[in-house]
Amino acid sequence: MGPPSSSGFYVSRGVALLLAGLAAALLLALAVLAALYGHCARAPGSKLLDRWVPEAAPSPPGGREEPSPTWKPGPAGAPEVSATPGPRRPPGPWDQLRLPPWLVPLHYELELWPRLRPDELPTPELRFSGRVNITVRCAAATALLLLHSLFLDCEGAEVRGPLSPGAGDATVGRVPVNDVWFALDMQYMVLELGEALQPGSRYELQLSFSGPVYQDAREGLFLNVYTDQGERRALLASQLEPTFARNVFPCFDEPALKATFNITIIHHPSYVALSNMPQLGQSEKRDVNGSKWTVTTFYTTPHMPTYLAAFGICDYDHVNRTERGKEIRIWARKDAIANGNADFALNITGPIFSFLEDLFNISYPLPKTDIIALPNFDNRAMENWGLLMFDESALLLQPSDELTEKKAMIAYILSHEIGHQWFGNLVTMNWWNNIWLNEGFASYFEFGIINYFNPKFPKNEVFFSNILQGVLSEDHALVSRAVSMKVENFTETSEINELFDLFTYNKGASMARMLSSFLNENLFINALKSYLETFSYSNAEQDDLWRHFQMAIDDQSKILLPASVKSIMDSWTHQSGFPVITLNVSTGIIKQEPFYLGKVKNQTLLTHNDTWIVPILWIKNGIMQPLVWLDKSSKLFPEMQVSDSDHDWVILNLNMTGYYRVNYDKLGWKKLNQQLEKNSKAIPVIHRLQLIYDAFSLSKNNYIEIETALDLTKYLAEEDEIIVWHAVLVNLVTRDLVSDTNNYDIYPLLKKYVLKRLTSIWNIYSTIIRENVAVLQDDYLALVSLEKLFETACRLGLEDCLQLSRELFKNWVNHPENEIPYPIKNVILCYGIALGNDEEWDFLLNAYANKTMEEEKIQLAYAMSCSKDPWILNRYMEYAIMMAPFNFNETNIIEVVAESEVGRYVAKDFLANNWQAVSERYGTQSLVTLMYIIGRTISTDVQITELQQFFHHMLEEHQRLTVQAKLQIIKTENLKNKKRNDRIAAWLWKNT
């Protein structure tokens, strides 16, 4: 028998050995958990306590596996510690999305050291290390510190303080750190202290850490590998909005927790380091291997949120200019700088800054602006204070871009990001639920800036085409979300990322534009000035903005509102969807109702019992009328009644500044149709656009008859505005009407009806293409509309279109220096292949081989699918799955082929014999997608059964279960469309 244990129990030697083995296994398991869920060295004498692990930890961005961390030693002299078993983490503040209000960050001293070397490319496991000292003010006594950290390995943690006031922040002591652990579900680092911090005192958190540089995701600190001057090179850049600062350094990663930053970047001497502020100094240091590194420090930033911190390490050249004493530099690949690709952006950046400074009477507060063109930046552009990041495709202008909308796009995006220097950077929303205060106003001012520099620019038509129409087509009462959401609606970090959508940008911009329209421009700008001045370097809520508009209203007597600005605007920003405003011109009664997709009779929704407070600007017989308000479900406006006179007509929503669609009674639509046929120019272009889009949308969703919308197209022979034609063609000449087999009876009717009216507009633009295409380079609306015009003319068999396609394609084949005009290049390439044979196809294949730009390769890959020869399409798909002679990695070739009418049948036959190769090449989900593409015209259960039988052995069990419901949805939609299409056919028969 052995000696007694301290507890009074005796155990045998065998049992003791067994328990020792179990204990060793337990310690090993805990060591693995410790490695997986974070670790941190503490100050000497600290004690390692329990590490609680969440049930499901998030995955690293971009699908990367989290690098397996290894234990790093603590500060010199720290005792060796080991993990001890503990219970699952109890509920606590680490379960909440928002940080507790115990600490307020004041200043960050941040040092980052990425190990990027130009002589070690590629760098598959590139990492960085760093240190951050965060000065905080304690707002409530606490022995728990929470801050954000994700996928970082903590290598040291100390808390110094309280800091002595007036003594240069010299510390008077150190607070023991008992444990550091990570709550990965809410992305927190938790420090457990040996004693509570005292309210009102300041402390310094000293943390050292390391983490991965991302290569597949454009968030946190990420890598771009690219080619410049014939060499392979790499750069590092950052994207911290909205919640990726925590991927780079431990921080208080919420927009209201603004602080100042002193940033230091350690980098290879051959690189340039950039950050928010100008360079303060440089020094040299050596690593443990004796290699030299450059230490670049930067001046202190203004108060700003963590998401605006920015870092760049690159081997780039730059161009620069000075605007009002402040330097502007644009950084890009050396080849791009040498070729002058950055010159256009450089020349407009300074004037945009000056315009906004003068508009708001607030100077840009930073001493410099750097803009860097990244080879690959999925976010397109980011407004970091002092260091703006752009995808190079959104910043650099190529010589071949003259006949594209690229110049306008660069101007818009630059205007948007520079607008953020005031809306977002200077004044930041309090939390992400009001991100529209940043993005909506930046999007709105894009158009004011462009219009200022180009007074003849058709700003209403461009805003409608670029912003308003897109979001109106997606917004409706049942599914979409409100622009401004309640904070308590958010429970996960991923929900913040989802806010960067069409509603934040486009609907937010539309809210700003509507607000401006029912005030006036001076009052609107004065209110914004007051708002920006009051909340500079601080944060604001939506209600703060409304309060400053109300103050501007209260200071004058000319503009009277039916309710407070808050009541009016909350009715738009706090509920989803938008209203349909219906005017009965016989009675003058206007009513409002929510817009539903596929409205059914007497449809109501409890959440939409509230009405909108609707500003209605309107015109009568072409003359602008006084603003009226619809602040209830219906209201009488006798002045809106029309007489029997042929000259009497009314259009609501002047310039489409209101965020709603407009419907009329039968007489109202009839009057408008008569005016279009008699003198369409009496109705402004923006309202001809409005009538087409509103009528077709309302007819598609059961608010009016399809015949009402079709009647509006009778006048089109006299229409010479290509943007209006574009609206008609995208709504009338749809693929299901002219391509799919179910509607062969409609095609000849539609062809005759449209081509009869298309002749005039076709002659205008075909002549320009043939004689002087350069005149289009500043015609933005033509550049964005031409492709649909040409595609429709060729699809409907207009011989001159087909002949022009042959001419341009042949000219390019024989003389490659004679580029096909960009706006119609997709159409010409497609019809050059469709009207040709294998000789033209092989030429395009060789052209594909010689292209390096992904965009160009995708363009050619799609064009090659336009062939009408089944054997060519079959060979194309064989090339794709064999990855020979080329890999065709830019897109799924089988799906591209199946999208065409001929290709649908060829792809189905190809799948019968090659489905396994297709599955291996593109994945099993591609087979499901192909099933939907091939079955896009199904309208009977028999067709569904046949399709399922064909694909049955190709799909996995779970896929077979999900496709049944989807195919039923396709069938139901097609049956609904068939009824609509039958009515279109009857109308066309009557009107041709």
N, C-alpha and C positions, 0 to 999 in steps of 0.2 A: 504494500500500500504506500502510496506516496504521501507527502506532507499535505496537510489541509490547506485549502485555499483560504484567502482572506474572507471569503463570504461564509465559510463554515461548511461548504460542500466539498466532498472528496470525489475525484475523477480518476479513472484508471489511465494507465499509460496509453492504451490504444485509443481511448476516447480523446485524450489530450492531443495525440498526434492528428486525429481526425479533425478536431476543432482548429488546430494550428493550420492544417491544410485549407480548411474552409476560410479561415481568416486571411490567409495569403491570397486565395482566389478573390475574396471580397476586396482586398486592397488593390489587387490588379484591376478588377472591374472599375473601382472608383478612380484609379489613375487614368483609365481610358476615358471615363466620363469627364474627368477634369481636363483632359487634353481636348476633348470634343467641345466642351462648353465654356472654354475660356479660362484664363489663369492670370494671375497678377502677383508680382512680388511686392511685399510690403516693407515698411521700414523695420529696422532691427527691433526685435522684441515683440513684434505683432503676432497675433494668433490666428491661424487659419480655421475658420468655422465652416458651417455647412454650405454646400453648393446645391441650390435647388434648380432643377432642370424642368423646363416647360414640357408639356405633352407633345407639342409639335413646333419645332423650330423652323423659322423661315429659311428658304434656300438663298444662297448668294445670288446677286443679280446676274442676268445673262445666262443662267443655267450652269454657272461654274460651280464646281465642288469647292467647298471651303477648304483652304489649305490646312493640312493636318499640322496644328501647332506643336511645338516642342517646348518643354519647360525651360524658361530662361532664368538665370540666377538673379536674385534680388540685389539690393545695394551691398556694397562691401561690408562684410561682417554680419550679414543677416543669417540667422540660424536656418538650418535645413528643416523644411516643414513638409508634411504629407497630408493628403486629404483624409478626412475622417468621415465616417458614414453619418448621414443625417436624414431627417424626414423630408417629404415633398414640400416644396415651398408653400407656405400658408398664403391666404389672400392678403393683398396689400396694395400699396400705391403703384407697384410695378405691374399691376393688372389693368391700369387705366391708360388710355391713349395719351392724355395730357399730363405733362409734368406737374408735380405738386408745387405750390407757390412758395416753397420754403427758402429758395435761394434765387438771387437775381445776379446774373453775370454782368460784370462791368468791363472786363478787359481780358483779351487772350494774347499771350506770348506763344506763338506757334512756330515750330520748326519742323520741316519735312525734308526727308532725305531719301528720294527714290534712287535705286541702284541702276539707273539706266546708263549704259555705256555704248558709244557708237560702234565699238569693235566687237560687240557681243550680240549681234542680231542674227536670228530672232531670239527673243527672250521669253520663252514659254512660261516661266515661273517668276516673273519679275515682281519684286516686293519693295516696300518702302518702310522706313522706320520714322519715328517722330517723337517730339516732346511738346507738351502744351502745359503752360501755367495759366490757370484761369482765376482771375480775381473776382470774388463773389461777395455780395452783401447778404447776410443772413436776415431773412424776414420773419422767420418763426423758429423757435428752438427745435432742433432736430438732431438726432444721432444717426439718421439715415440720409445719405446723399444719393439722389438719382440724377443721372445725365444720360444722354443718348450715346450709344456705341453699337456698331454692327459689323461683324466679321473682322474685328480688330483683336489682336492679342495684346493684352495689357501686361507690361513688363515692369511696372513700378507705379506705386501710388502713395502719395503723402499729402497731408493737409497741414498747412502752416497757418498760424494765427492764434488769437486775433491780431490783425495788423495794427501797428501803432499809428494813430492819426498824427499827421504832421511830422513824421519821422522818416519820410522817404520810403514808406511801406516796409520798414524794417520789422521783422517778425519778433514777437515776444515769446513764442513757444510753438509747440507742435501738437496737433491733436492725434492721438493714436488711431490707426486704421486697423481694425480687427479683422476685417474680411472684405474681399472684393469679389463680386460674382455678377453674372449676366442673366438678365431676364429677356431671352431672345424673342419671345412672342411679341412684346411691346418695344423691343430694341433698346433696353436700358442696361447701363452699367450701374451697379448698386454698391456703394461703399458703406460698410457698417463701422461706425466710429466707437471709440472707447468712451467718449463723453460727448455731450450735446453741444452744438454750436449755439452761440448766444445771439439773440435778436439785436439788430442794429450794428453788429460787428462785421468787419470784413475779414475774409480768409483767402488763402491762395491754395488751389488744388493743383498739385504737381503730378502729372501723369506722363509716363512713357509708354510707347505702344509700337506695334508694327502691323502691317496688313498687306493684302494683295493689290497689285495694279491690274485692273480689269482689261481684258482684250476683246471680249465678245459683247460687252455691254458698254454703253456710252453714259456711264453714271459713276459717281465717286471720282477717283483718280483713274484715268484710263489711257490706254496706249493706242496710237495710230501708227501703222507701218505703211510706208508709201515710197514712191520712186521720185527722185529729183536729180536732175543733171545726170541721168543714166545710172544712178546709184540707189541702192535700197537704204532707206533711212527710217528713223522713228522719232516720235515726239510724245510727250505726255501733256494731257490737258485735264480739266476738271469739269464736272457738271454736278452741282450740289442741290439744285432745286428739283423737287420740293424737300426731300428728306434724305439726301445723300451726303450731307456734311458728316453725318455720323459714321459713314463708311470710310472717312479719311482721318478724322480725329474725334476723340471724345468731346462732346459739346452739349450745350443746351439748345437743341435743334428745333426751336419754334420761332416763328417770325416776329413775335412780340418781344423776344428776349434779345434785344439789340445790345451790342457792345462794340468797343474799339478793338482793332487787331494790329499787332506787330508781327509781321510774317517774315520768316527766314526760310530760304530754299537752298539746300545743298545739292549741287549738281556737277556733272562732268564739265571740265573747263571748255570743252568744244561747244557747249550748248549755251543758249541765252535763257535766263529765267525771267518770267513775267508774273506780275501779280496785280492787285487792285491799284496800288500806289506806285509812284516813281521809286526807282532804286535809290537806296540811302547809301550803301557802301558794299564793298566786296573784300573778302579775305580768302586765305587759302588754308586748307587743313588736309591732313593725311589720314587714311584709314589704317586699320591694323596691318594691312599688307604693304603699307608705304605708298599707296597710290594717292595722287593729288586730286583734290576736289575743291570746287569753288563754293564759297559761302556768300550768297547774295542776300542782303537785308533790304527791307522796304520801309518807307515812312508809315506812320500810324494812319490807319483808315479813320473815316468818320464813324459814328455809331451806325451799325448796320446789322442785319440778321445774318445768321450763319450761312444761309443758302446763297448769299451774294459773294462770299469769299471765293477767290479764283486763283488758279495756279496754271502756269504753262512753262514747259521746258522744251525748247526746240532749236533746230538748226535752220532758221529761216532768215530771209532778208525782209526789208520793209521799205515802204515809201512813207513820207511824212509831210505834213504841212502844219501851219500854226493858224488857229482861229481864235481871235480875241486874246492873244497871248498864251494860249494853251495848246500844247502839242497834241496832234492826232497822228497816230502811226497805224498803218495796216500791214500786218505780217502775213506772209504767204510763202509757198515754195519758191525757191530762188528762180526757177524757170518762169513761174507765173509773174513774179515781180519784174524780171528782165523783159518779159513780153508785154508789159503794161496792163496785165489783166486786172490789177487792183486800182488803176487810175480812176475809173468811173466812180467807184465807191468812195475813194478818197476825196474826190472833188465835190461830192454832194454831202458828205458827212458833216463838215464844218458848218455850211449854211443851214442844215437841219437843226443843229445845236443852237445856232444863233436865233433862228426863227422861234424855237420854243422858249429860249431865254427871254426874248422880247414879248412873247405872247403871255407868259405867266409872270413876267417881271421878277424872275428868280434865276440867279446865275447858277450854272452848273458848278457844283462845289469842288470837284476834284481838279488837280492841276494838270492832268493828262488823260487821254483816252487811247488805249490800245485795242485794236480789233484784230483777231487772229482767225485766219481761214484754215479750217481743219479738213484734211482729206476725207475724213469720215466722221460725221457728227449727226447722229440720228435726230437730234432735237432741232436741227436746222439753224437755230440761233438762240443765244442766251445773253441776257442783259447785264451780267455781272458788272458791278460798279467799277469803272476804270479799266476793265479787261473783258470786252465783249467777245463771245465765241460764236463763230459762224461755220456752218458747213460751207466748204469752198464753192459748192454749186449755187449757194444763195448769196455769194458776195463777189465772186470774180466773173468778169465779163470777157468772153472769148470773141475773137473777130467774127466767128460764125454765128454769134448771137444777135446780130443786127436785125434780122428778120424774125425775131421771136419776142415774146412778152418778157424776156429775161431782164431787160433794163428796167422795166416797170416793177417787176418782182423784186429786184434788188433794192429799188427805191422804197417800196412798201415795207420790206422787212427791216431795212435800216431805220426807217421812220418809226416802226413799231418798237424796235429795241431802244432807240434813243428816247422815245416817249416814255419808256420805263424808267429812265433816269429820274423822272419826276413822279410818275405813277408806279410805285413799287419800291424804288430805291430810296428816294427822299421821303416819301410817305408810303408806308407799308400797311397792308391789311393786318388786322389784329390776329386773325387766324385764317386757315385755308378755306373755311366755309365762305369767305368773301373774296376769294382770289379774283373774282370778276372785276373788283375795283382796280386791280392791276391790269389784267389782260383785256378787259372790255374797253377801258379808256385808251390804252395803248393802241388797240385795234381801231378805235374810232378816229383817233388823231392821225393815223396813217393817211386818211383821205383828206383831212384838212391841210396837212403838210404838202401832199402832192398837188392839191389844187392851188395852194399858194404859189408854188413854183411853176405850175402849168395852168393858168387861169382858164384856158379853153378845154381843159380835161373834163369829160362828161362824168362828174363825180357821182351824181345820183344813179346813173345807169351802171357805173362801175361798182358802187357800193351794193346795189341790188344784185348784180351778177356775182360778185366775189363774196359777199357777206350774207345778205338778207335771204336770198332765195334758197341757199343751201340749208340754213337753219330752219326756215319755215317748212321745208320739205321733210325735216326730221322731227320737228316739235309737234306734239299733240297731247291731249289731256290724259291719256291712260298710262303712257310709258315714260315719257320724258321727265326730267327733273327740273326743279326750280333753279334759278340762277344763284340765289342766295339761300343757303341751307342752314338749319340749326346745328350748332356744334354737337349737341347730344345725339344727333343722327349718326355720328361717326364712331366706329368701334375698332377699326383696324387701319394701320398705316397705308395699306394698299388702296384704301378708299380715297386717300388724298391724291394719289397719282391719277386716279380716274377722273378727277375734277378738271384736268387739262383737256377739255373737249370742246365740241362745237357750241355748247350752251355757254360756257365761260367766255369764249372768244367772240363768237358771232352774235349770240343773243345779248351778251354783255355790251358789245359795240352798238347793237340796235337799241338797247335801253338808253345809252348815252345820247344817241342821235335823236331819239324820240323826245327825250328831256330837253335837248337843245331846241327842237322844233317848236315846242309850245311855249317856250320862254322867248328869248331872242339871243343872238350871238353874244352881245355885250354882257347881258346879265349872266348868261351861262359861263362865260370866261371869268367874269368878276367873282362869281361864287367859287369857281375852282381855284382862283388865286387865293382867296381867303382860306379855303380848305388846305391848300398846299402850304401856305405860310404858317397856319396854326399847328399843323401836324408834322412839320419838317423834322427829320431825324427821329420820328416817333411812329406811332401806329394809330390806325383809325378803324372804326366800324362803319358799316353802311349807314347807320343812323347819324353818324358824325357828318357824312357827306350831305345827307338830306337836311340837316340842321343849317349848314352853311348856305344851301340853296334857299331855305326858308328865310334866312336872314336877308339875303339879297332881294327876295320877293317883298319882304316887309319894309324894306328901305325905299320902295317906290310905289306908285299908285296906278301906273299904266296897265300893268298885266295883273289880271284878277284870275284866281284859280277857284275851282269849285270845292276844293278841300286842301289840306296841307300837302306839301311836297311829299312828306313821308307817307301819307295815306294813298296818294296817287301812285307813287312808285312802288310801294310795298305790294300793291295789288298786282303788279307785274313781276316783281322779283321773288316774291314768296310763294308763288304757285306755278305749277308747270303749265305748259301749253300756251295757247293764245286764243282770242275770240274770233269768231266769224261775225262781222258786222253786216246786217242785212237792212237795206233801205227799200221801203215801199214808196216809189216816186208818186204814186197816185194819192197816198194819204200823208206822206211826209213822216211816217213812223219808222224809227230805227230801233232794231232790237239786237241784242248780243247773245251769243251762246258759245260754249267751248267747241273748239275744232276737234273732231274725232276722226280717226282713220276708219273709213267704211261706216259712216253714220247709219244708225237704224232709227226708225220712227220713234219719237218720244224718248230718245236716249237721255238719261240723266246720270250724274255721278255725284255722290254725296260730297266728295272733296271739292267739287266745283260749284257748290251752292253760292259761293261768293262771286261777285261780278268784278270785272275790271273797271277802273275809272279811265275812260277812253277819250283821248284828245282826237278830234276829227277836224283836220284841215281839209278843205274841199274846194272844188271849182264848179261853176255853173256856166255852161256855154263858153268855156274857156277863160272865164274871169274868176280870179281868186276871191273867195268869200271869207267872212270872219270865222275864227275858230269857234267851234262848239264842243260841248262835253257830253258824253253819254256816261252818266254815273249811276245808272240803274239798268235793269234788264231791258227796258224799252222806254222810249221817250218820243214825243211828237216835236217835229221841226217843220212847221208849215212852209218855211222858205225853201225847203228841199223838194216841194211838189213841182212837177213839170206839167206844162200844158200840152195840148194836142199838136202844137207847132212842131214842124220837122226840125227846127233849129234849137229845140229845148232839150238839154241833156245835163246830167250831173255825174261827176266822178268824186268819190270819197277817197281820203288818204292822199293828200297832195304830196307829190314827190316820194310817195311810199315811205314817209318818215314814221308812220305808226306801225307798230308790230302786230299786224292783224291782216286777215284777208277780208275782202269786201264782196258781198253778194247783193243782188238787186232783184226786185220782182220782175216778172216777164216783160212789163212795159219798160222798165229801166234798162234791161239788156237790149231790148228791141231798139230803143232810142240810140244807144251807143253803137249798135251795129249799123244803124242807118247813117250815123255820122261818119263812121269809118268808110262806108261805101261812097258817101257823098264827098267828103273832104277829110281824109285821115290825118292830114297835117294839122288840123285844128286841135287834135288831141296830141299832147306832147309825147315824145318818144318814151319817156319813163312810164307813162300811163298806157301806152300801147303794149309795152312789156307787161305791165301790171294786169291788164285785162286778159291777156293770153294765159299767164301763169295762174291767176286766181280762178279763171273760168275752168281750165282743165283740171286743176287740183280739186275744185269744188265738185265738178262732175264726176271725177274718179271716186270721190268719197261720198256720193249720194246726196249732195246739197242741191245740185241742179241737174238738168238733163244734159247728156252729152251733146245733143243737137244744139243747145245754147252755146256751148264752147265752139263747136264747128262753124256755126254761123259767123263767128268773129273772124274767120279766116277767108271769107269770100272776097274781101277787098285786096288781098295780098298782091295782086298784079301791080298795084300802085305803091307797094311798100319798098323803099329803097334803103332802109336802115338794116344793116346786116345783123345787128344784135336782136332786133325784133324777129327777123327770119330764124335766127338761131333758137329763139324761144318757141316758135311754131314747130320747127322741125324736131326738137327734142321731145315735144309733147305729142306730135302727130305721127311722125315717121319713125315708129319704134320697131325694134327687131321682131317682136311678135306679130306685127302687122305685115311686114314686107319679106321676112325670111322664112319663118316657120311654116311647115306644110299645112297646118290647119287653116291658114288664111290665104291660100292661093287665089280664092275668089275675090279677096279685097285688093290684091296687088295691082291688077290692071286698072281698077277704078281709082285707087290712090295715085298711081303713076300718072294717069291722065289729068286728074284734078290738080296735083301739085305742080307738074311740069308746065302746065298751061300758065300758072301764075309765077313760076320760078324764072321764066325767061329773062325778065328785065334785070333782076339782081344778079343772075348768072352772067349775063353779058357784061355788066359793070366789072365784076371781079375776074372773070376769065380774061378779059382784055388787059387788065392790070397785070395779071400773072404773065401774060405773053409779052407785054410791051415794056413795063416799067415797075417791076415788083418792089423796087426800093422805096416807092412812095408810101408803102404800108408800114415802114419801120417805126413810125410814131403813132400809128392808129391802133391803139390798144384793143378796142372792141373788135376791129376787123381781125386782128391777130388771133384772138381767142375764139372767134366765130367761124373763121374760114373752113376749118377742117370739117365741121358738120355740114356746111353748105356743099362742099365738094363731095363728101362721102355720100350724101343723099342724092345728089345729081347723078353720080355714077351708079349707085345702087338701084335707082329707078330707071337706069338705062339711057340717060341723056347722051346721045351720040357724041356731042361735042366734048362732054366730060371724059368719056372713054377715049376719044381721040387725043385730047390734051394729056391724059395719063400716059398713053403710048409715047407721045412726043417727048414728054419730060423724062420718062424712064429711059427711053432709047438714047436721048441726048446725054444723060448721065452715064449710061453704060459705055457709050463711045468716047465720052470726054468727062472722066470722073471729076475733073476740076470744076465742071459746071454743076454745082450742087443743086439738088431739088429744093425749091423754096420750103423752108422749115414748117410754116403753118400747115402745109398740105402734104408734107413728106410721107406721113403714115398712109394716106389715101393713095398717093402715087405709087409707092412701093407695093402696096397690096394689089392694086389693079394692074400694075406692071407684071406681077406674077400671075394674077388671075387670067389675064388676057394673053399670056405667053405660054411657053412650054418649058421643057427641062433645061434648055439653053439659058433662059433668063433665071431660072431657079438656081442653076449651078453658079451663075455669076454672083447671085446674092450670097450663096454659101461661101464663096471665096472672099467676098467683101466682109462677111461676118468674121472670117478667120483673121482678117487684117485689122479689126477694130480692137481697141483696148478699153474704151469707156463702156461701162456696164449698160448705161442708158442706150447707147447706140446698138449694142449687141442685142438687147431686148427688142428694140425696134425692128431689127432685121429678122430676129427669131419669129416675131409675130407675122411679119410680112410673108415669110416662107410658108406659113400655114394657109395663105390665101389661094393656093393652087386649086384648080378645079379637077386636076387629074388624080384619080384615086391611087395610082401606082406611085406617084411622086409623094403624096402624103404618107403612104405606107412606108416608103423608103425613109422619109423624114423621121418617122417614129422609130424605125429600126436603128437609125443613127443615134437617136436619143437614148435608147435603152442599152445600146452597145457602147455608148460614149465614144463613138468613132464616126467620122474622122475628128470630131470635136466633142467636148463634154456637154455643151448646151446647159450649163449649170445655172444660167440666169433665170430660167423659168421652167415650168412643167410643160414639156412639149406635147405630151399626150392630151392634156387638158386644153391647150391652145388649139390643137387640131380639132378636137371635139366641139369647140365653140362654133365652128362654121357649119353651114348647112350640109355641104358635101362631106366635110370631115366628121360629122356626127356618126354617119353610117360606116365610114372607113375606120374610125376609132373603135367602134363596137366590134367590127369584124377582127380588128387587130387584137383587141382584148381577149377574144375567144381563144386565141392561140398563144398569147404572150402575157397573160395577166400576172403570172408569177414573176416574170422579169420586170414588169411595170411596178409591181408591189415592192420588189427588192430595190428598184431604182428610186422610187418616189415615196414609198411607205404605203401601208394598208389604207390610211385615211384618204389617199389619192383615189383609191378605187371607189370609195363612197362618193367623193366629189364628182368623179366621172359618171357615176350612176345618176346623180342629179342633173348633170349637164346633158347627158344623152337622153334622159327622160324628161327634159324640160317642157315638152308639149303634151304630156300624158293628160288624158281627160276621162278615162274609164278605169274601172277596177280590173278589167281584163288586161289592159296595158300595164297596170301596176304589177299584176301577177306575173306576166311575161317577163318584165324587167327583173323582178325579184328572182325568178327562176334562173335567168341568165347569169345574175351576179351571185347566186346562192353559194356556190362552191368557192367563190373568190373572197367572200367576207367572213370575218370572225363572228362568233355568235352574238356578242354584244352589239356589233354593228348591224346585224340583221334586224335586231329588235328596234333600233333607233330609226332606220331608214323607212320603216313602214309608216310611221307618223309623218315624217317629212314628205314622203311621196303623196300621202293623202292631202297634205297642205298644198302641194304643187297642183294636184288634180282640182281641188276646190278653187284655187286661184284661177286656173285656166278655164274652168267652167264659168266663173264669174266674168272673166275677160271675154269669153265667147259671146255671152249675151251683149256685152258692151260692143264688141266688134261687129256683131250682127247689125246693131243699130247704126254703127259707123258705115258699114257697107250699104245699108238702105239709104242713109243720108247722102253718101257719095253717088249712088246710082241716081238719086233724085237731082243732084246738083252738078252732074257732069253731062 
